[in-house]
């Protein structure tokens, strides 16, 4: 048996390739088929099945393209209905490849059709479970992302409690747990840093697997969930109904624009998306451009922040254009008008107006605060509550652009996130909307909390954990 986890950092997504005796299964593939077809070729294997653990809301799965290219059968769990040919598995149905087998375990909760796949080795011993978004490392899937359903979030949370306790917890401690996502994904509230574990470890450390009541579980799971990014509903619908081939999209979007063509499209409402590193972007960029750099969780933030109906113009490092288009396609962004030939250098060399962002080092934060500067923290609420500057204003990046009215354009702000990636996105949004009195803090909270003299506070997050532990004790 050969098992490989294929982790895509910009999506915080894990897919899997499992092979035995020249037959293979792919689980939750990303949009491009190449990684799986190349593995199949290396292993001299035929992909027999593509298992989809549910209708993904945070990325576009590659199941349709991969099935067409490999001849594999797409498999969903009970209750799924698709706009393309697929096999809807029964609860407990077995699929065999080579000397190993998979059993579909219907585990509704994250979504009604959510299904885990239990792998048994050549000795018929349970070896691993592929949990999709049902069970993460340190967390479980949020219960509010189902494709159009009459079920409430509380009802789905209750179904997830039942799924965990009747389908997953009875399994042995030594079974490997391979989830669909790692840290940074919006499909859970606080996913751990690891991308795999054992069920025994999760039984000890995952709050959702503790012996709490059904009511307490529902309450803990549904409280404090951030609103889902708007693109989630779009992605889930695409995954359910199908999509155009990735190659066709790339061919159409990979269109070089000269300066005049670029300026005309920009003038007519196209958004300029600058994908260069934050350290490069801050030194000079096209006014109004939004910076989402390729070196971070690019696809997640592009899907979260960009308008799917607005045309996008790319500013990129030479040779990165196709990669950018592919990574945008992973979250269903296809309205790409093209890219500026020669990149930002073409713009600046022509003498066009250029904007900049000022950044400071963390050691200077206290000096600025002593002069009356305010702190704007754009991290997620959970990050903020675990530690922040006592007087800081919190507006996490997902909601920043729609809540700029909470900020004073005449005030001075120190903008920071955890490490600097998100704060530069925030800085570009602020500049786009006319804010000028701010600086970006390099290295963010990871370095700021080590600076002496800053008044650091914690929020209700720790108290909520104590409440949950109290419930466990009862």
N, C-alpha and C positions, 0 to 999 in steps of 0.2 A: 504494500500500500504506500502511495505517495500522497502527501497532504501539504499544500502550500497556502499560506495566507497572503493575499495581495492587498496591501494597505495603501490607500490613497489619502495622503495627508490633507490635501486641499478640501477634501470632503469629510475628513475624519471617518472614512468608510472602509470596511473590511469585506473583501470578497474572497472566495475560496475555490481552489482547484484540487480535486481529489481523484486519484487514478488507481486502478487495479487491473492487472492483466490486460492492458491495452484499451480499457474502457474508462471513461472519465465523467465526472459530474462537476458542474460549475454552480456556485451558489452566489446569488446577488451580484452579478457582474456590473462593473461600471460601463459607461456608454460605449467606449471603444472596445472592439473585439480583439485587437491584436495581442494583448497579454495572454489571453486564454488560447487563442489559436497557435501562438508560438509555443506555449507550454505543451499543447497537444502534439505539436510536431516534434518537440524535443523528446517527449515520452512515447512517441510512435503510438499515439492513442486516438480513439474516436470519442468525441464528446457525445454522450448518450442523453443526458438530462441537464436542464438548467432549472435549478430549484430557486423559486422566488419566495422568500419568507413572508412577504406581504406586498401591498402596493406602496412603494416608497414615496414619501412626500418631500424628502430633502435632496434627492438627486434623480436623474433620469437613468434608469437601469438599461443595460445593454442587451437585455434578454431577446428582444425582437431581432435586432441585427445579428446577434450571435447565433440564434436559431436558424436564420436564413443562410448563414455562411457555413454552419457546421452540420445542419440536418438534425440537430438535437431537439428533443421535446421539452417545451416549457411546462413546468409543473407549479401550480399554486395549491394552496390549502383549501379546505372546505369553505364554501360560501362565496368564493371568488367568481367573478364574471368578467371576461375580457373581450376586447374588440378585435382579437386575432386568435389564431388557433392555439389552444393550450389544453393541458390535461389538468382537471380539477381532482386532486387526490382526496381519498376518503381518510378519515381519522384512523391512524394505525396502518395505512397501506404501506406495503414494502416495495422498495426499488432495489434491484440487485445489479451491481456491475462487478465483473471479475469475481474475486473471492470475498468481496465485502458487500454490505447492504445498508440501506437507509430506511428508516421508518418515519413517516410523517406523523407528527404529534400536533394536533390542532390546539393552539394555545391563544384563543382570542383574548383581547384586552387592549393591547396597543392599537390594533384594528380588529374588526370582526373576523377577517380571514387569516390573521397572523398564525403562522405554523412554524414549529421548530422541526429540524431534521436530525434524528438520532442515528449515529453511525456505529455499526457493529463490525468488528474486524473479522479476519478469516477464520477465527475460532468462535465466531458468534458471540463474542464478548462486547458489551457496550463500551465504546472507546471515547466518543466525543459527541457533543450536541451543538448544533449550529442554531443559535437562538435568535438570529435576526435582531429585531428591536424589542423582543419580549424580555430578555434578560441581558443587561450590560454588565461590565465589571464595575461593581460598586453601586449599581443603579438598575432601574427598569425603564421601559419605554413609557413615554407620556401617553395618557389615554384620550387625547383630544385631536388626533390627526387622521382619523378615519375619513375615507372618501364618502361624502354625502350619506349619512346614516341617521336614523331616527333615535339611535341610542344616545343617551347623555354621557358626558364625561364620567359622571359618578357610576353609571351602569357599566361602562367599559372598565373602569378601575376595579369594580367588583369582579368582573369576568377575569381580569388579569390576576387578581388574588386567587381565584379558583384555579386558574391555569397553572400558576406557580406551585400551588400546594398539592394539586392532584396529578400533574404531568411531569414536573421538573424536580421538586424536592424529594420524591420517592426514589430517585435515581442514586447510584452509588457516589461516594465522595471523590473517587479517583477519576471520574469522567471529566474530560477536558471541556471547557466552555469557550466556544468561539462565537462572539457576538457580531452584530452588523456594524457597530460604530465604536469609536474611541473618544477620547476627550475632545471637546470643542463642538461636538454635534449638538444641535438643538432638539434632538429626539429624546433626550433625557434631561433631567434637571442638573445632575452633578456626576457625570460619568467619570470613572477613575482613569488613571494614567495608562494602565496596562491594556493591551489589546486581546489578551486571553488569560485564562485562569483555570482552576479546577472547581468543581462544584463544592468540594469540601471547604476550600478557601472562601468561596462566596457565601457558603452557609454561615461562616464565622464572621465575615466582615461586611456583607451587603445588608443594609438596613431593611430592604424589602423582603429578605428571606428570613427575618426574625419571627418568632412565634407571637405575633400580635393579632389582635382581633380583626375581622374583616372590616369593621367600621373604622378602626384606627388606621388601617392600611389605606382605605379609600380617602380618608381625611388627609393623611400625610402625602399621598400621591397627587391630590388635586389642589392642594394649597400652594401658592407661590409659583405657579407655572407662568412663565412669560408668554405673551401672545406669540403664536406661531408666525414666522415670516410669511408675508403674503404669497410668496412663490410656492409655498408648500402645496396649496390646493391645485395650482397649475401643474406641478410636477406629478402629483398623485393621479390626476386625470390623464396626463400623457402616458404614464406607466400602465394605466388601466386600458386605455384605448389604442395605443400605438403611436408611432412617429415616423418621420422621414429618415432615410439613411444618413448616417453621419458624414459619409464621403460627399454626398450631394450638398450638404450644408457647408462643409469646408470649401468646396469648389466655388460656391456662390459668395461666401463671406470673405474669402482671401483675395480681396480686391484692393490693389494699390491705388491710392489717391494722391495726385499731385497737390501742391499747396493751394492752388485756386479751387480745385474740386473740394478739398477738405474744408476750406474756409466757407464755401457756399453751403455745404451740408451743415456745418456748425451754425451758420447764420440762420438756417431754416429749422433749427431746433434739435439737431442731433447732439447727444451728450458725448463729451470727450472723456474717455476712460484711459487714464494713464497707468500703465502696469509696471512702471519702473520701480526699483527699490526706493523706499522712503527716504534714505539718505541722499539719493540722487534727485528725487522729485523735489525735495524742499529747496534745493539750490536754484531751481528754475523750472516753471511749468506754464502751460497755456492757461490763461485766465479762465476760470469756470470749470477746469478739469477736475474730475474725481480720481483720487489715487487709491487703487486697490492693487497692491503689489503681488507679483507672482510668487514671492518667496514665503508667503503665509497661507492662510486658509482662504485662498483667492475665490474659489467657486462658491463657498458658503456665503462670503460677504457680498459677492457680486449678486447672487440670487436674493439675498436679504435686502439689499439697498437699491438695486437698479430697477427702473421702470421697464417692464417687459414690452410695453407698447412704444417706447421711445427708441428711435434709431441710435445706435452706438457707433462712435468713431474711435478707433484704437490708436494709442500712442505706445509703441513698444520698442524694445531693443531689437536690432536687426536679427532676423532668423527665428524670432519667438512668435511670429504671427499665428502660425498654424496651431501651436501649443495653446495659445490664448483662446482661439476659436473653439478648440476641442474642449478646453476646461470650462468655458462658458456653456457649451452644449451639454455638459454633464449636469447642469441645473436648468436646462431648457431655454437658455437665452440664445435666440437665433436671429434677432433683429439687428444684425451687424452690417453696417453700411460699407465697412472697409477700414483700411489703416493708412496713416500718413506715411508716404514714401520718404525714407530717410529719417523718420522719427522726429523727436523734439529738435534735433540739430537743424533740420530743414526749416522749422518754424523760427528758431532764434537767429539763424544765419540770414534770414530774410528781413530781419529788423522788426519783426512783429512784437507786440507787447508781451512781456513775461512777468509772471507773478512769482513770489517766493514765500516760504514759511520760515520763521526764526525758531530755532530750537535751543534749549539750554540743558546743561547737565544737572542731574539730580541734586548735587551738592549746592546748587544755587537756589533751590526752591525756597528755603527758609528766608534767604535774603530778599527774594521777591515778595514773599508773604509779609515780611516785616514792612514792606513799602505799600501794603494794602492790596496786593494782587489776590484774587480768588482762585480756588482750585476747582477745576471741572474734571470729574472722574467719569470716564466713558466705559468702564468695565461693567460686567453683568452684576445684577443685584447681589447674587451670592458671593461674588468676589469682593464687592464693596463691603458687605456685612462682615466678612471675615477679617477686615482690616482696612482702614482708610484714614486720611487726614480728617481730623475732628470737624473742621469747618467746611469740608468739601461739599460741592454741589454734585449730585449724581444724576447723570442722564446717559444711560447706557446706549451704545452705538446704534443698536437696532431701532431705537425710538428717537434718536437725536434730531434728525432732520424735521420730523413732524412736531417737535416741541421746542423749537428755537425761540419761541415767544417767551419761554421761561428765563432766557438769558438777557442780560443788559448789554446792548452794543456799546455803551459808554464805559462799561467796566473792563478791567484787565483780568484775563484768565490764564492760568497755568493748566494746560490740557494734558492729561495722561491716561494711559491704560496700564496693562500689566508689563509690557515689554517694549512698546513703541510702535508696533504694527497698526493697531486699531486707532491710536491717537493721531497718526498721520492721515488715516482715512477721515477721521473726525475733523482734523485741521483743514483738509481740502473741502469738506462740506461747509464748514464755517466760512472759509474764504469765498466759496461760491455764493454764499448768501450775504456777503457784505460785511462780515465780521473782520476787523483788523487788529483789535487790541487783545491779542493772545500770543502765547508762545507754546511750543510743543516741548514736552519733557522727554529727553532721550532716555531709553532703557526703562522708563515707567516705574510702576510700583515695585517691581522686583529689586530695583536699586534705591528707590525713595525711602522704603521702610528701614533701610540701614543707616540713613542719615540722622545724625544726632540733633536733638532739639525740636524735631517735628512731633506734634501732638497727635498720636495715633489712637484711634478708637475702633471698637467693634460694634456690630449691629445685632439685630435679633436672630441672626443665623444660629449662633451658638445656643441661644435660649431655646430655639425650635428643636435643636438636636437633643437638648436635655428633656424637653417635653416628650419627645419620641421615646427616649430611653426610659422615661417614667412609665409610658404606656407599655413598653416591653416588660418592665418589671411587674406590671399588674397582670 
